[in-house]
């Protein structure tokens, strides 16, 4: 099977994961989850140049998608673009990116992913493959209704540290304006500058991972002196 870890799951791979965990092939809360609606809005409407608000979007388009929307997003969908071109999306709904290509920018691959980036200079698309069982909303819904925690595809595998690429490291530094999350010093601060590293919001030992949203910029002084505590002030 082709390695899709950096471009997202195909439909065949997506269905196999559902079967593996004895789950429905498609997300059972898809029509009632705000993450799906936010993904459609951010990727297909807002970036299309529309001035419609998110609330108006739900009111005027919601009936097409099995509303009412009842399950609020636990992780906010975010995006960034350069000169009206979408360059990255975070916490997207994998069902939208796989089954509703009409909401995808032309340069994004139709596949199941949560986080994705488009590198304009090299014209390269990269994504973190994601199944609906990895979504926090599905886990919370399932636990609330059945008392049973569902292992997502990501947590079902033996956890090991991933390699953080130089590109991803730079993106995080750039997102944080090259400032330490803790002491707010900048890399060019007088007199000798500051050595920047990456730190985890949720420590690895407590279930954190090496994802874009769980990493923050930290100077070597602060990072070296921080204990394994979950960051609560973000």
Secondary structure in CASP SS format (residue, H / E / C, confidence):
PFRMAT SS
TARGET T0000
AUTHOR 0000-0000-0000
METHOD secondary structure of the structure
MODEL  1
X C 1.00
X C 1.00
X C 1.00
X C 1.00
X C 1.00
X C 1.00
X C 1.00
X C 1.00
X E 1.00
X C 1.00
X H 1.00
X H 1.00
X H 1.00
X H 1.00
X H 1.00
X H 1.00
X H 1.00
X H 1.00
X H 1.00
X H 1.00
X C 1.00
X C 1.00
X C 1.00
X C 1.00
X C 1.00
X C 1.00
X C 1.00
X C 1.00
X C 1.00
X H 1.00
X H 1.00
X H 1.00
X E 1.00
X H 1.00
X H 1.00
X H 1.00
X H 1.00
X H 1.00
X H 1.00
X H 1.00
X H 1.00
X H 1.00
X H 1.00
X H 1.00
X H 1.00
X H 1.00
X H 1.00
X H 1.00
X C 1.00
X C 1.00
X C 1.00
X C 1.00
X C 1.00
X H 1.00
X H 1.00
X H 1.00
X H 1.00
X H 1.00
X H 1.00
X H 1.00
X H 1.00
X H 1.00
X H 1.00
X H 1.00
X H 1.00
X C 1.00
X C 1.00
X C 1.00
X C 1.00
X C 1.00
X E 1.00
X C 1.00
X C 1.00
X C 1.00
X C 1.00
X C 1.00
X C 1.00
X E 1.00
X E 1.00
X E 1.00
X E 1.00
X E 1.00
X C 1.00
X C 1.00
X E 1.00
X E 1.00
X E 1.00
X E 1.00
X E 1.00
X E 1.00
X C 1.00
X C 1.00
X C 1.00
X H 1.00
X H 1.00
X H 1.00
X H 1.00
X H 1.00
X H 1.00
X C 1.00
X H 1.00
X H 1.00
X H 1.00
X C 1.00
X C 1.00
X C 1.00
X C 1.00
X C 1.00
X C 1.00
X C 1.00
X C 1.00
X E 1.00
X E 1.00
X E 1.00
X E 1.00
X E 1.00
X E 1.00
X E 1.00
X E 1.00
X C 1.00
X C 1.00
X C 1.00
X C 1.00
X E 1.00
X E 1.00
X E 1.00
X E 1.00
X E 1.00
X E 1.00
X C 1.00
X C 1.00
X H 1.00
X H 1.00
X H 1.00
X C 1.00
X H 1.00
X H 1.00
X H 1.00
X H 1.00
X H 1.00
X H 1.00
X H 1.00
X H 1.00
X H 1.00
X H 1.00
X H 1.00
X C 1.00
X C 1.00
X C 1.00
X C 1.00
X C 1.00
X C 1.00
X H 1.00
X H 1.00
X H 1.00
X H 1.00
X C 1.00
X C 1.00
X C 1.00
X C 1.00
X C 1.00
X C 1.00
X C 1.00
X C 1.00
X C 1.00
X H 1.00
X H 1.00
X H 1.00
X H 1.00
X H 1.00
X H 1.00
X H 1.00
X H 1.00
X H 1.00
X H 1.00
X C 1.00
X C 1.00
X C 1.00
X E 1.00
X C 1.00
X C 1.00
X C 1.00
X C 1.00
X C 1.00
X C 1.00
X E 1.00
X C 1.00
X C 1.00
X C 1.00
X C 1.00
X C 1.00
X C 1.00
X C 1.00
X C 1.00
X C 1.00
X E 1.00
X E 1.00
X E 1.00
X E 1.00
X E 1.00
X C 1.00
X C 1.00
X C 1.00
X H 1.00
X H 1.00
X H 1.00
X C 1.00
X C 1.00
X C 1.00
X C 1.00
X C 1.00
X H 1.00
X H 1.00
X H 1.00
X E 1.00
X E 1.00
X E 1.00
X E 1.00
X E 1.00
X H 1.00
X H 1.00
X H 1.00
X H 1.00
X H 1.00
X H 1.00
X C 1.00
X C 1.00
X C 1.00
X C 1.00
X C 1.00
X C 1.00
X C 1.00
X C 1.00
X C 1.00
END
